[in-house]
Amino acid sequence: MTDPSVNYQGLTPEEVYQTLATRQSGLYNEEVAKRQTQFGKNLLESKKQESKWLRFLKNFTSLMAILLWIGGLVAILSGTVELGIAIWLVNVINGVFSFIQENRAQKATEALKNMLPSYARVVRDGIEQKILAEDLVPGDILLIEEGDKISADARIILSTDLQVNQSPLTGESNPVRKNARLVTDSDVTALEADNLVFAGTTVANGSARVVVTEIAMQTEFGKIANLTQTVADEKSPLQKEVDRLTKQISVIALSVGIFFLMASVFFVKEPPVRAFIFSLGMIVAFIPEGLLPTITLSLAMAVQRMARQNALVKKLSSVETLGETSVICSDKTGTLTKNEMTVHNLWTTKKEYKLTG
């Protein structure tokens, strides 16, 4: 990786060339080959995904699911085979349904990787050429114009009425004016600097010649991608509550089963085998086989409602977590709203009208 301590916005174009060991005519092909070996491909590294089989099996290993597996087995041992099979089928259908919902969302999130363009225009050996964006290296002279998606972080050398949409990084939809002028204020961050452009953003207007400073995971876009991959998975409040309920039901069911087993044998004088089967039936009666599919179906319906509002949910449990949220910290309302003004009240000389949209 390049030196992260270098403040490119505070360097002149000549100093940028010197720092990155490049020139106006671009890198030589031999230099490109060396840098590709040193820096690697300009690709976002993805966290190693769990296999589909593992994600599928996880839907059958929650505490409630395990309770249903045990409940089905107990029902079969107690002689109610049909009930046991029905409980198992409920568990299987619930797991398959959950997997289908989450797998569909997983495919949608993979499409986000297409935010970086496939090709880029560069100057190498004094010749303008079109290359794969993944082959960019620090020091490359990159040419961008209106409509282009920028492939790497870069310092502007020359620009003509350049405006860039940085919403993937900042959430601000209004284009930001950019230029090649030196930024002397040390308090200005990279994202605030007018002479830097970033991977994943789009040229809204104008054109520019820029020098690539960072690629792949070292870009601002890559840092955000890395943050999303390093977030540890935690159980949602609902999952914790269901686990707690499962433990309580298990303790109560076993306690009642043992109590009736002892009572049947020592007080009613039932044969031990019949008493055991009776106690198993009592245990099965405590198992809420309809609870898990009810929860899954409710969450799935919420996911569908959010999808109609263009919101993507990767995990069903995330819906309930969002519902538990009481405070959201945000720097602007446009992040949460459509960024549109709506008239709610209309006054005329005779009457006041309330508008709903």
Secondary structure, 3 states (H helix, E strand, C coil): CCCCCCCHHHCCHHHHHHHCCCCCCCCCHHHHHHHHHHHCCCCCCCCCCCCHHHHHHHCCCCHHHHHHHHHHHHHHHCCCHHHHHHHHHHHHHHHHHHHHHHHHHHHHHHHHHHHCCCEEEEEECCEEEEEEHHHCCCCCEEEEECCCECCCEEEEEEEEEEEEECHHHHCCCCCEEECCCCCCCCCCCCCCCCCEECCCCEEEEEEEEEEEEECHHHCHHHHHHHHHHHCCCCCCHHHHHHHHHHHHHHHHHHHHHHHHHHHHHHCCCCCHHHHHHHHHHHHHHCCCCCHHHHHHHHHHHHHHHHHCCCCCCCCHHHHHHHHHCCCCCCCCHHHCCCCCCCCCEEECCCCEEECCC
